[in-house]
Amino acid sequence: MGKRKRAVEGNGLPSQTLLDQNFNQTATFENAEHQDHRSGVVVLQIIAGTYDKILHGITATMLHEQSDAVGKNPSVEFADTFLFNAHSSAIRCLALSPPSDHDKITLASGSSDQTINLYHISARSISKRRAEMPSLAGRSIVEPPKNRELGSLQHHAASINALKFPTRSKLLSSADDSTIGVARTRDWTVLSSIKVPIPKAHRRPSGDTAPLGGAPAGVNDFAIHPSLKLMVSVSKGEKCMRLWNLVTGKKAGVLNFDKALLQEAGEGRRARGEGLRVEWNIHGEEFVVSFEKGAVVFGLVGFLDTLACIDSKPKGVIKTSPLSKIHQIHYIDGEAEKNSHANMLAVSTEDGRVVFFSTTPDDIPNQPSQIRSCPAIGQIGGAVDGSGSRVKDFEYLKVAGRRRALAASLIVTCSSDGTIGLWKLDSLKRPETIQLPDHVVNAPTGVNGEQNTQIKAKPIPQVGQLLGKYETGNRITCLKAFVMADSVEKDFDRQSLNGNVETNGHSGSWSDDNSDSA
């Protein structure tokens, strides 16, 4: 095997002429049958946890042929990457870490069996020419060779409810034992455990599953501020939320939900009144707490640098029309959607929809109620795809403009019936173009000469297109997804264009670790 001779300039340095001429063009190799003649390929890695104790990994490959018309939706091909029994009980939550320097992402799965399983999954896609494996089920199987199991954490004594990676070096977890654990990812040592007070049960709430003689306890969810100095948590049996100082690990305050607030959020007299989900927006200026059939947006007031006088004021309430149970909430980057002045929140519902709301104060109409309602600016799913099954979880992904034909905003949804849907999100309207007067309409003058205010349910427009569906055959409880980087072989071929690697004129089998030969 001989080396390819590199062009040398007069100063003795390798010439970049070959790279400049051919980097943006299709390289010509002797083994042309392995070339990818498609103008764009985007691979999504989707991980789903199920009631059936199964951890299911799926890749969705978005293809856009050169011959396709401009504006035509890309085709989607699904393939299994892994499928196994990860726990001895139902999987309740998942978390993904930021990618490491070695193109690896840490996956954490929490279950009601009190354990947290850890895995390394590859952040790079695999070339299809050597990845597909035979299958008896008739499905495509693409197994990345670098995926491996790391071990498990067992520092909780109850079901795991939430997992978060605030940074690549820390993993936070909450459970029904009323603790929030902090683990270091370098050696997976549990550094500390924040103990959340257990509430005193004055009366058993409706739907309580606590044992006889016990009280409902446990941390439902928590959210970490982008500055990594503040954390908000919501617990079972508590009509309040707690603020935590992550610098000292101590409680910073307690904010109670009053009766009027809970009524505006759709919590009736017999409702539990506890927060189920909590999430910060992109810039940390506000956060949202979701209940069973509604959510409340809070604005942050105080000095975040010193954590002094931290307080939160409700600025808007979110309820779907028609009214439906809320399962998941996520903020959407308004700047990525060319909507820099808008805070957009997406919620998944029991009737199979993902509804988008604007939480910008200028978009919220004036109402006589104590808390103003945030307007709905669009939705996907529901009766459009014909399923109507509840959306248990979803993920928002932004495909950058590196592939112009495939640049888009994507929503990955999962339903309890085992269906995973991939949606392309259309551009949402800017705040100044949202038609708000139809949401709040002044009724004609009544008998006593008083003007009554009625809120009409305006049809919410569809703002997405379904690209593809995949039937997993399992009841899905949680989902995570990310956009995979280019395959190692593509980067290897780019390096060969610069003459930095050995080649024998064939693009045969490359090494898995992408080691270059001198």
Secondary structure, DSSP 8 states (H G I E B T S, - for coil): -------B-TTSSB--HHHHHHTTS----S-GGG----SEEEEEEEEEEETTSEEEEEEEEEEE-TTS-TT---EEEEEEEEEEE--SS-EEEEEE----TTSEEEEEEEETTS-EEEEEEESB---TTTTEE--SSS--EE--TT-EEEEEE---SS-EEEEEEEETTEEEEEETTSEEEEEETTTTEEEEEEE------SS--TT----TT-----EEEEEE-TTSSEEEEEETT-SEEEEEETTTTEEEEEEE--HHHHHHTT--TTS-----EEEE-TTSSEEEEE-SS-EEEEEEEEETTTTEEEEEEEEEEE--SS---EEEEEEE-TTTTT-TT--EEEEEETTSEEEEEE--GGGS---SSSS-B--EEEEEETTTTT----EEEEEEEEE-TTSTTT-EEEEEEEETTSEEEEEEE-----GGG---TTTEEEEEE-TTS-EEEEE------B-EEEEEEEE-SS-EEEEEEEE-B--HHHHHHHHHHTT-S---S------TT-----
